[in-house]
Amino acid sequence: LGIGDGGETVFKNGWPVGLPADERKTREVALAELRESGDAKDLRTGSWEESMVADCRSRLAVVPHSARAVLFYSQHPNGEEDRSSTHGGCPVLSGEKWAANLWVWNGPRGGFPGAPMNPGKEKEMDDGQIKLIFENSGKDPTFAEAKLYFQGRFE
């Protein structure tokens, strides 16, 4: 899907990376621009789908692309919900989107005040940090310059 075709993953509590605060759009402004553009002519005016597309055009949204993934955590290290991970799938306006979800559940995290514990498993825990490593094998030249983007917090 291309820019404007929809299908993004939107993080409604985040702003587009690198966008100065004075250039951010409100949902209302994005909705007015959407209606004026005609991009969502097949969506019912006032529908949740139309509102979602406005969020997709005003908040942090990741455009889908073949062989790419969006990785995010939904919890803080102490097990509390991370509200910055609130996300949704934007309606596809043109073309077709295929997606797959992979849910990964973290075990208990020791060393953090208030961290959830699994009874009987405390002795198996390590006080060290959990690390995740992504490696570009270099086998596909298309991804020779691939970079991993990570933002610890949305402000």
N, C-alpha and C positions, 0 to 999 in steps of 0.2 A: 504494500500500500504506500502511496505517496503522501506528501504533505497535503493536508486538506481532505484526504479520503476517509478520515476517521479511523476508528479501531485502536486508538492509543490507550495506554494504561495511564490514568490520571491520578495524581496524588493531590487531593483537594485541599490539603493543608500546606502544600508547598508552592513556591513560586518558581517560574522558569529560571534556571541557572544563569547567572550573569546579567539578569534584567534589573536595571536600577529601579528602586522603589517608586520613583515618580513616573515610570513607564508602565507600571502594572495596571491591568484592566480589571474592573469589577465585573461580576457576573452580568449585571445589567448592561454594561457597555458591550461586552462580548456577545450578549444575546441580541442587542440591536444590530451590531455588525453582521452577525450570522443571518438574521432575517433579511437585511439589506443585500447580502451577497447572493442569496438564493441557494446556497449550498445545502440547506436543509429543507428544501421545498417539499420533500416527501414526508416530513415529520409534522405531526399535528401541533399547531400553535399552542403553547402553554403546557405541552406534555413533558413528562420526566425525561424523555429522550432529547427533546430540544434543550432543556435545562442542562442536561449532562454534556451535550456538545458545547454549550457555552462555557461550562467548567473546563472542558478539554482545551478550549482556546484561550483560557485566561489563567490557568494554573499549571503546575509542573506536569507535563505530559510527555510520555516516551512513545515515539512513533514505532510501530511494529516493523520489523525487518527480518527477512529470512536468516536463520542461523544465529540469531541474537537472543539474549535473555534479559529479563529484569529481575534483579535479586534485591530483596529488602527483608529486614527483620520486622516482626510485628510486636516484639517485646523488648523492653530494656533488660540489661543483664540481671536485674533483681526479679524479673518475671512480670513486672507491671506492663500493661498495654502501652505501646508506643503510638500515640494518636497521629503522629506524622506519617504513619504507614497506611492510614485510611486511604483506600484506593478504589478505583472502579474501571470498568472497561467501557470505553467510548463507543457509541454506535458507529457501525461501518456505513459511510455515506456513499462510497463508490468502490466496487471491486469486492474482494473476498478476503477474509482473515481466517487463518487457521491458528489455533493456539493449543498449548498443553500446559497444565499446571503440575508443579512438583512441590509438594509440601514437605518440609523438613522440620522435625520437632527436636528442639534442643533438650538435653537432659538437664538435671538440676545444676545450677551454677554456684559453686562454693566461693567463699571469700567476699560476698556482697551482703551488706546488711539487708535483712528481710528476704533473702533469696529463698525460693521454694525448695523444699527438700522432699525426697522420696523416702519414706520410712524404710529402714533396713539397707539403704544404699549409700549411706553417708561414708562408710569406710572405703567404698570404691572410688570416691570422688577425689579429684586432684584440685588443689587450690590454685593452679595455674590458669591462665587465660585459654580460652578455646580459640584456635587459629584456623583460618580457612585460606587455602592457597588455590589460586586459579593460575593455570599455566597454559600459555599459548604454545602448542606443540610445533608450530611452524610448518605443518604438513600441507596446509592450504594457503597458497600465496595471497588469496583474497584477504586473509586476516593477518597478514604479516605486520601490519601497523596497528592491530587491534589494541585498544586501551580499556581498562576497567575504570569506570567512574563510580565514585563512592562519596556520598555526602552524609556525614554523621548526624546532622540535625537540619531541619528546615526552619528558617527564621522568617 
